[in-house]
């Protein structure tokens, strides 16, 4: 191994979401409008589908590709949903929330100030991926959080 090659490339993190999207090119444009994503690169296939693309949202990379059913690669729309939620921590959640809705996202859980100290909500994008987003607005101690959960009838023990 070349000692000058970094084993984790500059700008990458240990975990990077890799989303499969029906119509990846449209998804890229949605993420630009909704979340202020910056397109780093895309590799189109001979048939026009995108084999791999990389975006950056804030300081985090995001990989995308079109679905390729013949290779077992299906989007949430083809699978009728996804159990995964992608979380965005942003300094301006109301602005990002409004951008995402204007770009075509649908509200799953309204944006609100939460007992754990975040302004938080959840949206579904037009490609079947669920996104939560938050801005941290106050620090909450573990004891305060436990009390708030008890008041909701949720046993956190």
RAURHU-V63948 format. One record per backbone hydrogen bond with DSSP energy under -0.5 kcal/mol. NH is the residue of the N-H (numbers start at 1). CO is the residue of the C=O. If there is no record, write none. Layout:
nh=NH co=CO
nh=NH co=CO
//
This chain:
nh=5 co=2
nh=6 co=4
nh=9 co=7
nh=12 co=9
nh=19 co=63
nh=21 co=19
nh=21 co=65
nh=23 co=21
nh=24 co=21
nh=27 co=23
nh=28 co=24
nh=29 co=25
nh=30 co=26
nh=31 co=27
nh=32 co=28
nh=33 co=29
nh=34 co=30
nh=35 co=31
nh=36 co=32
nh=37 co=31
nh=38 co=56
nh=40 co=38
nh=40 co=54
nh=41 co=54
nh=43 co=52
nh=44 co=42
nh=45 co=49
nh=48 co=45
nh=51 co=43
nh=51 co=49
nh=52 co=43
nh=53 co=64
nh=54 co=41
nh=55 co=62
nh=56 co=38
nh=57 co=60
nh=58 co=56
nh=60 co=57
nh=62 co=55
nh=63 co=17
nh=64 co=53
nh=65 co=19
nh=66 co=50
nh=67 co=21
nh=68 co=73
nh=71 co=68
nh=72 co=69
nh=73 co=68
nh=74 co=72
nh=76 co=20
nh=77 co=127
nh=79 co=75
nh=80 co=76
nh=80 co=77
nh=81 co=76
nh=86 co=130
nh=87 co=85
nh=88 co=132
nh=90 co=88
nh=90 co=134
nh=96 co=92
nh=97 co=93
nh=98 co=94
nh=99 co=95
nh=100 co=96
nh=101 co=97
nh=102 co=98
nh=103 co=99
nh=104 co=100
nh=104 co=101
nh=105 co=100
nh=106 co=124
nh=108 co=122
nh=109 co=122
nh=112 co=120
nh=114 co=118
nh=117 co=114
nh=119 co=135
nh=120 co=112
nh=120 co=118
nh=121 co=133
nh=122 co=109
nh=123 co=131
nh=124 co=106
nh=125 co=129
nh=128 co=125
nh=130 co=84
nh=131 co=123
nh=132 co=86
nh=133 co=121
nh=134 co=88
nh=135 co=119
nh=137 co=117
nh=138 co=117
nh=145 co=141
nh=146 co=142
nh=147 co=143
nh=148 co=144
nh=149 co=145
nh=150 co=146
nh=151 co=147
nh=152 co=148
nh=153 co=150
nh=154 co=149
nh=155 co=153
nh=156 co=154
//
